[in-house]
Amino acid sequence: MRAKKRLFALFVSTWALAQTGQLQPDADGVYPTDLNGIKPARLIGAVPASIPEDPRLDGMKHVCALWVTIGSDGTPKKIEVLNKIKTPFDDAAVAAVRQSHFKAGSYQGTAVATRLLLYVPFFFGSRQPFLPEVGAWDRRRNMTPPLALFTPEAELTDEARAKQATGSVLIHTLVSEEGLPTDLHVVQPLGYGLDQKAIEAVGRYRFSPATLGGVPVPMTLDVRVDYTITRYRK
């Protein structure tokens, strides 16, 4: 139910922006950072995670992925562990993020609540501190993005056929560590019923997941679904 409420709220935010030109927060008062005009929160001082020393952990690799809501005052308000399988590392990762320091996101010059996808990599034997970090595969040599393996074509609607509507629908999604698209919502709508068809199609996509240091991790991704005139001539 929570996922459905979040998806509905994001649809409402996108619709409100299109209708009024003013972006609205979701039901939790959080602004979506994947829309223009929003500056997301920034991690400005990471505190390392502390866990008991255990020789059995030597050489082990694990990455905790966290959805973190950063309030307008720059403090973590809500931390959600995204990993499907819970581990003893989760509490250490959450505690490290709670003690870390952030700069709040902003919209039109005003501080607002936003969400960050953070990773806490536990790479034992590397002699590196287990620091929370923001996921950005294009800036990290040891991180790879999701790779699409199965991309079924989005269906058309009768209204789109009648209008021969062309353009793109941009879908924002979180690809899980299993390669499954979750939390899908429309960033750039097209109308004619094609937005929902695009959501349904992308929901059936399958990926090889993103990796951090070789460990599968969840990662956000924008997927563009194109509707061209040639599709109406099949």
C-alpha positions as CSV (number, residue, x, y, z in Angstrom):
1,M,0.0,0.0,0.0
2,R,2.9,2.4,0.8
3,A,4.4,1.9,-2.6
4,K,1.0,2.6,-4.3
5,K,0.6,5.8,-2.3
6,R,4.1,7.0,-3.2
7,L,3.4,6.2,-6.9
8,F,0.1,8.1,-6.8
9,A,1.7,11.1,-5.1
10,L,4.4,11.3,-7.7
11,F,1.8,11.2,-10.5
12,V,0.0,14.0,-8.8
13,S,3.2,16.0,-8.5
14,T,3.9,15.6,-12.3
15,W,0.3,16.6,-13.1
16,A,0.4,19.6,-10.9
17,L,3.6,20.8,-12.5
18,A,2.0,20.5,-16.0
19,Q,-1.2,22.3,-14.9
20,T,0.2,25.1,-12.8
21,G,3.9,25.4,-13.4
22,Q,4.5,24.9,-9.7
23,L,5.9,21.6,-8.5
24,Q,4.1,20.1,-5.5
25,P,5.6,17.8,-2.9
26,D,4.3,14.3,-2.4
27,A,2.0,13.2,0.5
28,D,5.0,13.1,2.8
29,G,6.1,16.6,1.9
30,V,9.1,15.5,-0.1
31,Y,10.0,17.0,-3.5
32,P,11.0,14.6,-6.4
33,T,14.6,15.4,-7.4
34,D,14.2,14.0,-10.9
35,L,12.2,17.1,-12.1
36,N,13.7,20.3,-13.3
37,G,14.1,23.1,-10.7
38,I,14.8,20.8,-7.8
39,K,18.3,20.8,-6.2
40,P,18.7,17.6,-4.2
41,A,20.2,17.4,-0.8
42,R,24.0,16.9,-0.6
43,L,26.1,14.7,1.6
44,I,28.8,17.1,3.0
45,G,30.2,15.1,5.9
46,A,30.0,11.3,6.0
47,V,30.5,9.5,9.3
48,P,31.9,5.9,9.0
49,A,29.9,3.0,10.1
50,S,31.1,1.1,13.2
51,I,30.6,-2.7,13.4
52,P,32.2,-5.2,15.8
53,E,35.5,-6.7,14.6
54,D,35.0,-10.3,13.5
55,P,37.7,-12.4,11.7
56,R,34.9,-14.3,10.0
57,L,34.1,-11.1,8.0
58,D,37.6,-10.8,6.5
59,G,37.3,-10.5,2.7
60,M,33.5,-10.1,2.8
61,K,31.7,-7.6,0.6
62,H,28.2,-6.2,1.2
63,V,26.6,-2.9,0.3
64,C,23.6,-1.4,2.2
65,A,21.4,0.7,0.0
66,L,19.3,3.4,1.7
67,W,16.6,5.8,0.7
68,V,17.1,8.8,2.9
69,T,14.7,11.7,3.3
70,I,16.6,14.8,4.1
71,G,14.4,17.5,5.7
72,S,14.5,21.2,4.9
73,D,16.8,21.6,7.9
74,G,19.4,19.3,6.5
75,T,18.8,16.4,8.9
76,P,17.8,12.8,8.0
77,K,14.1,12.4,8.7
78,K,13.5,8.9,7.4
79,I,15.9,6.1,6.4
80,E,14.6,3.1,4.5
81,V,16.8,0.0,3.8
82,L,16.3,-1.1,0.2
83,N,18.1,-4.4,0.3
84,K,15.7,-7.3,0.0
85,I,17.7,-9.4,2.4
86,K,18.2,-7.9,5.8
87,T,21.7,-8.2,7.4
88,P,23.5,-7.2,10.6
89,F,25.1,-4.4,8.6
90,D,21.8,-2.5,8.2
91,D,21.8,-1.0,11.7
92,A,25.4,0.1,11.4
93,A,24.6,1.7,8.0
94,V,21.6,3.6,9.3
95,A,23.4,4.8,12.4
96,A,26.3,6.2,10.2
97,V,23.8,8.1,8.0
98,R,22.0,9.5,11.0
99,Q,25.2,11.0,12.3
100,S,26.4,12.3,8.9
101,H,25.9,15.9,7.8
102,F,23.8,17.1,4.8
103,K,22.9,20.3,3.1
104,A,19.2,20.5,2.4
105,G,17.8,20.4,-1.1
106,S,16.0,23.5,-2.5
107,Y,13.3,24.6,-4.9
108,Q,13.2,28.1,-6.2
109,G,15.7,29.2,-3.6
110,T,13.8,27.7,-0.7
111,A,15.1,24.7,1.3
112,V,12.8,21.7,0.9
113,A,12.8,18.0,1.8
114,T,14.2,15.7,-0.8
115,R,15.4,12.1,-1.0
116,L,18.9,10.6,-1.6
117,L,19.9,7.2,-2.6
118,L,22.9,6.4,-0.4
119,Y,25.2,3.4,-0.2
120,V,27.3,2.1,2.7
121,P,29.8,-0.4,1.3
122,F,31.3,-2.9,3.7
123,F,34.4,-4.1,1.9
124,F,36.3,-6.0,4.6
125,G,40.1,-6.3,4.0
126,S,40.3,-3.0,2.0
127,R,41.4,-1.0,5.0
128,Q,39.0,1.8,3.9
129,P,36.4,3.2,6.3
130,F,32.8,2.1,5.7
131,L,31.6,5.6,4.6
132,P,28.1,6.5,3.3
133,E,28.3,7.8,-0.2
134,V,25.9,9.0,-2.9
135,G,25.4,6.6,-5.8
136,A,26.6,8.1,-9.1
137,W,27.8,5.4,-11.5
138,D,29.1,7.9,-14.0
139,R,31.5,9.3,-11.5
140,R,32.8,6.1,-10.0
141,R,35.2,3.6,-11.6
142,N,34.0,0.7,-9.5
143,M,30.3,1.2,-10.2
144,T,28.3,0.0,-13.2
145,P,24.8,1.0,-14.2
146,P,21.8,-1.3,-14.8
147,L,21.8,-3.0,-18.3
148,A,18.5,-3.7,-20.0
149,L,18.0,-7.3,-20.9
150,F,14.3,-7.4,-21.9
151,T,12.4,-4.3,-23.1
152,P,8.9,-5.1,-24.4
153,E,7.4,-2.5,-26.6
154,A,4.7,-0.2,-25.1
155,E,1.2,-0.6,-26.4
156,L,-0.7,2.1,-28.2
157,T,-4.1,3.5,-27.3
158,D,-7.1,4.2,-29.6
159,E,-6.8,7.9,-28.9
160,A,-3.1,7.9,-29.8
161,R,-3.8,6.0,-33.1
162,A,-6.5,8.5,-34.0
163,K,-4.2,11.4,-33.4
164,Q,-1.0,9.6,-34.6
165,A,0.6,11.1,-31.5
166,T,4.3,11.2,-31.4
167,G,6.9,12.0,-28.8
168,S,8.4,10.5,-25.7
169,V,7.4,9.5,-22.2
170,L,10.2,9.6,-19.6
171,I,9.9,7.1,-16.8
172,H,11.9,7.3,-13.6
173,T,12.4,4.0,-11.8
174,L,14.4,2.3,-9.1
175,V,16.0,-0.9,-10.4
176,S,16.4,-3.4,-7.6
177,E,19.5,-5.5,-6.9
178,E,17.5,-8.3,-8.6
179,G,17.2,-6.2,-11.8
180,L,13.5,-5.5,-11.3
181,P,12.0,-2.0,-12.0
182,T,10.2,-0.6,-8.9
183,D,8.7,2.8,-7.8
184,L,8.0,3.8,-11.4
185,H,6.6,7.3,-12.2
186,V,6.3,9.7,-15.1
187,V,8.8,12.5,-15.3
188,Q,7.9,13.7,-18.8
189,P,4.3,12.9,-19.8
190,L,2.9,12.7,-23.4
191,G,-0.8,12.1,-22.8
192,Y,-3.3,10.2,-25.0
193,G,-3.2,7.4,-22.5
194,L,0.4,6.6,-23.5
195,D,1.8,7.5,-20.1
196,Q,0.1,4.6,-18.4
197,K,1.0,2.2,-21.3
198,A,4.7,3.3,-20.9
199,I,4.5,2.6,-17.2
200,E,3.1,-0.8,-17.9
201,A,5.8,-1.6,-20.4
202,V,8.7,-0.4,-18.3
203,G,7.3,-2.4,-15.4
204,R,7.9,-5.5,-17.4
205,Y,11.5,-4.6,-18.3
206,R,14.3,-6.8,-16.9
207,F,17.8,-5.7,-16.1
208,S,21.2,-6.9,-15.0
209,P,21.5,-4.8,-11.8
210,A,23.9,-2.0,-11.1
211,T,27.0,-3.0,-9.2
212,L,29.2,-1.3,-6.7
213,G,32.6,-3.0,-6.3
214,G,31.1,-6.1,-8.0
215,V,28.1,-6.2,-5.5
216,P,24.6,-5.9,-7.0
217,V,22.9,-2.7,-5.7
218,P,19.6,-0.9,-6.4
219,M,20.0,2.2,-8.6
220,T,17.6,4.9,-10.0
221,L,17.3,5.1,-13.8
222,D,15.5,7.2,-16.3
223,V,13.9,5.2,-19.2
224,R,12.6,7.0,-22.3
225,V,9.8,5.4,-24.2
226,D,9.5,6.8,-27.8
227,Y,6.3,6.9,-29.9
228,T,7.1,7.5,-33.6
229,I,4.9,7.9,-36.6
230,T,6.3,4.6,-38.0
231,R,4.6,2.7,-35.2
232,Y,1.2,3.7,-36.7
233,R,2.1,2.3,-40.1
234,K,2.6,-1.3,-39.0
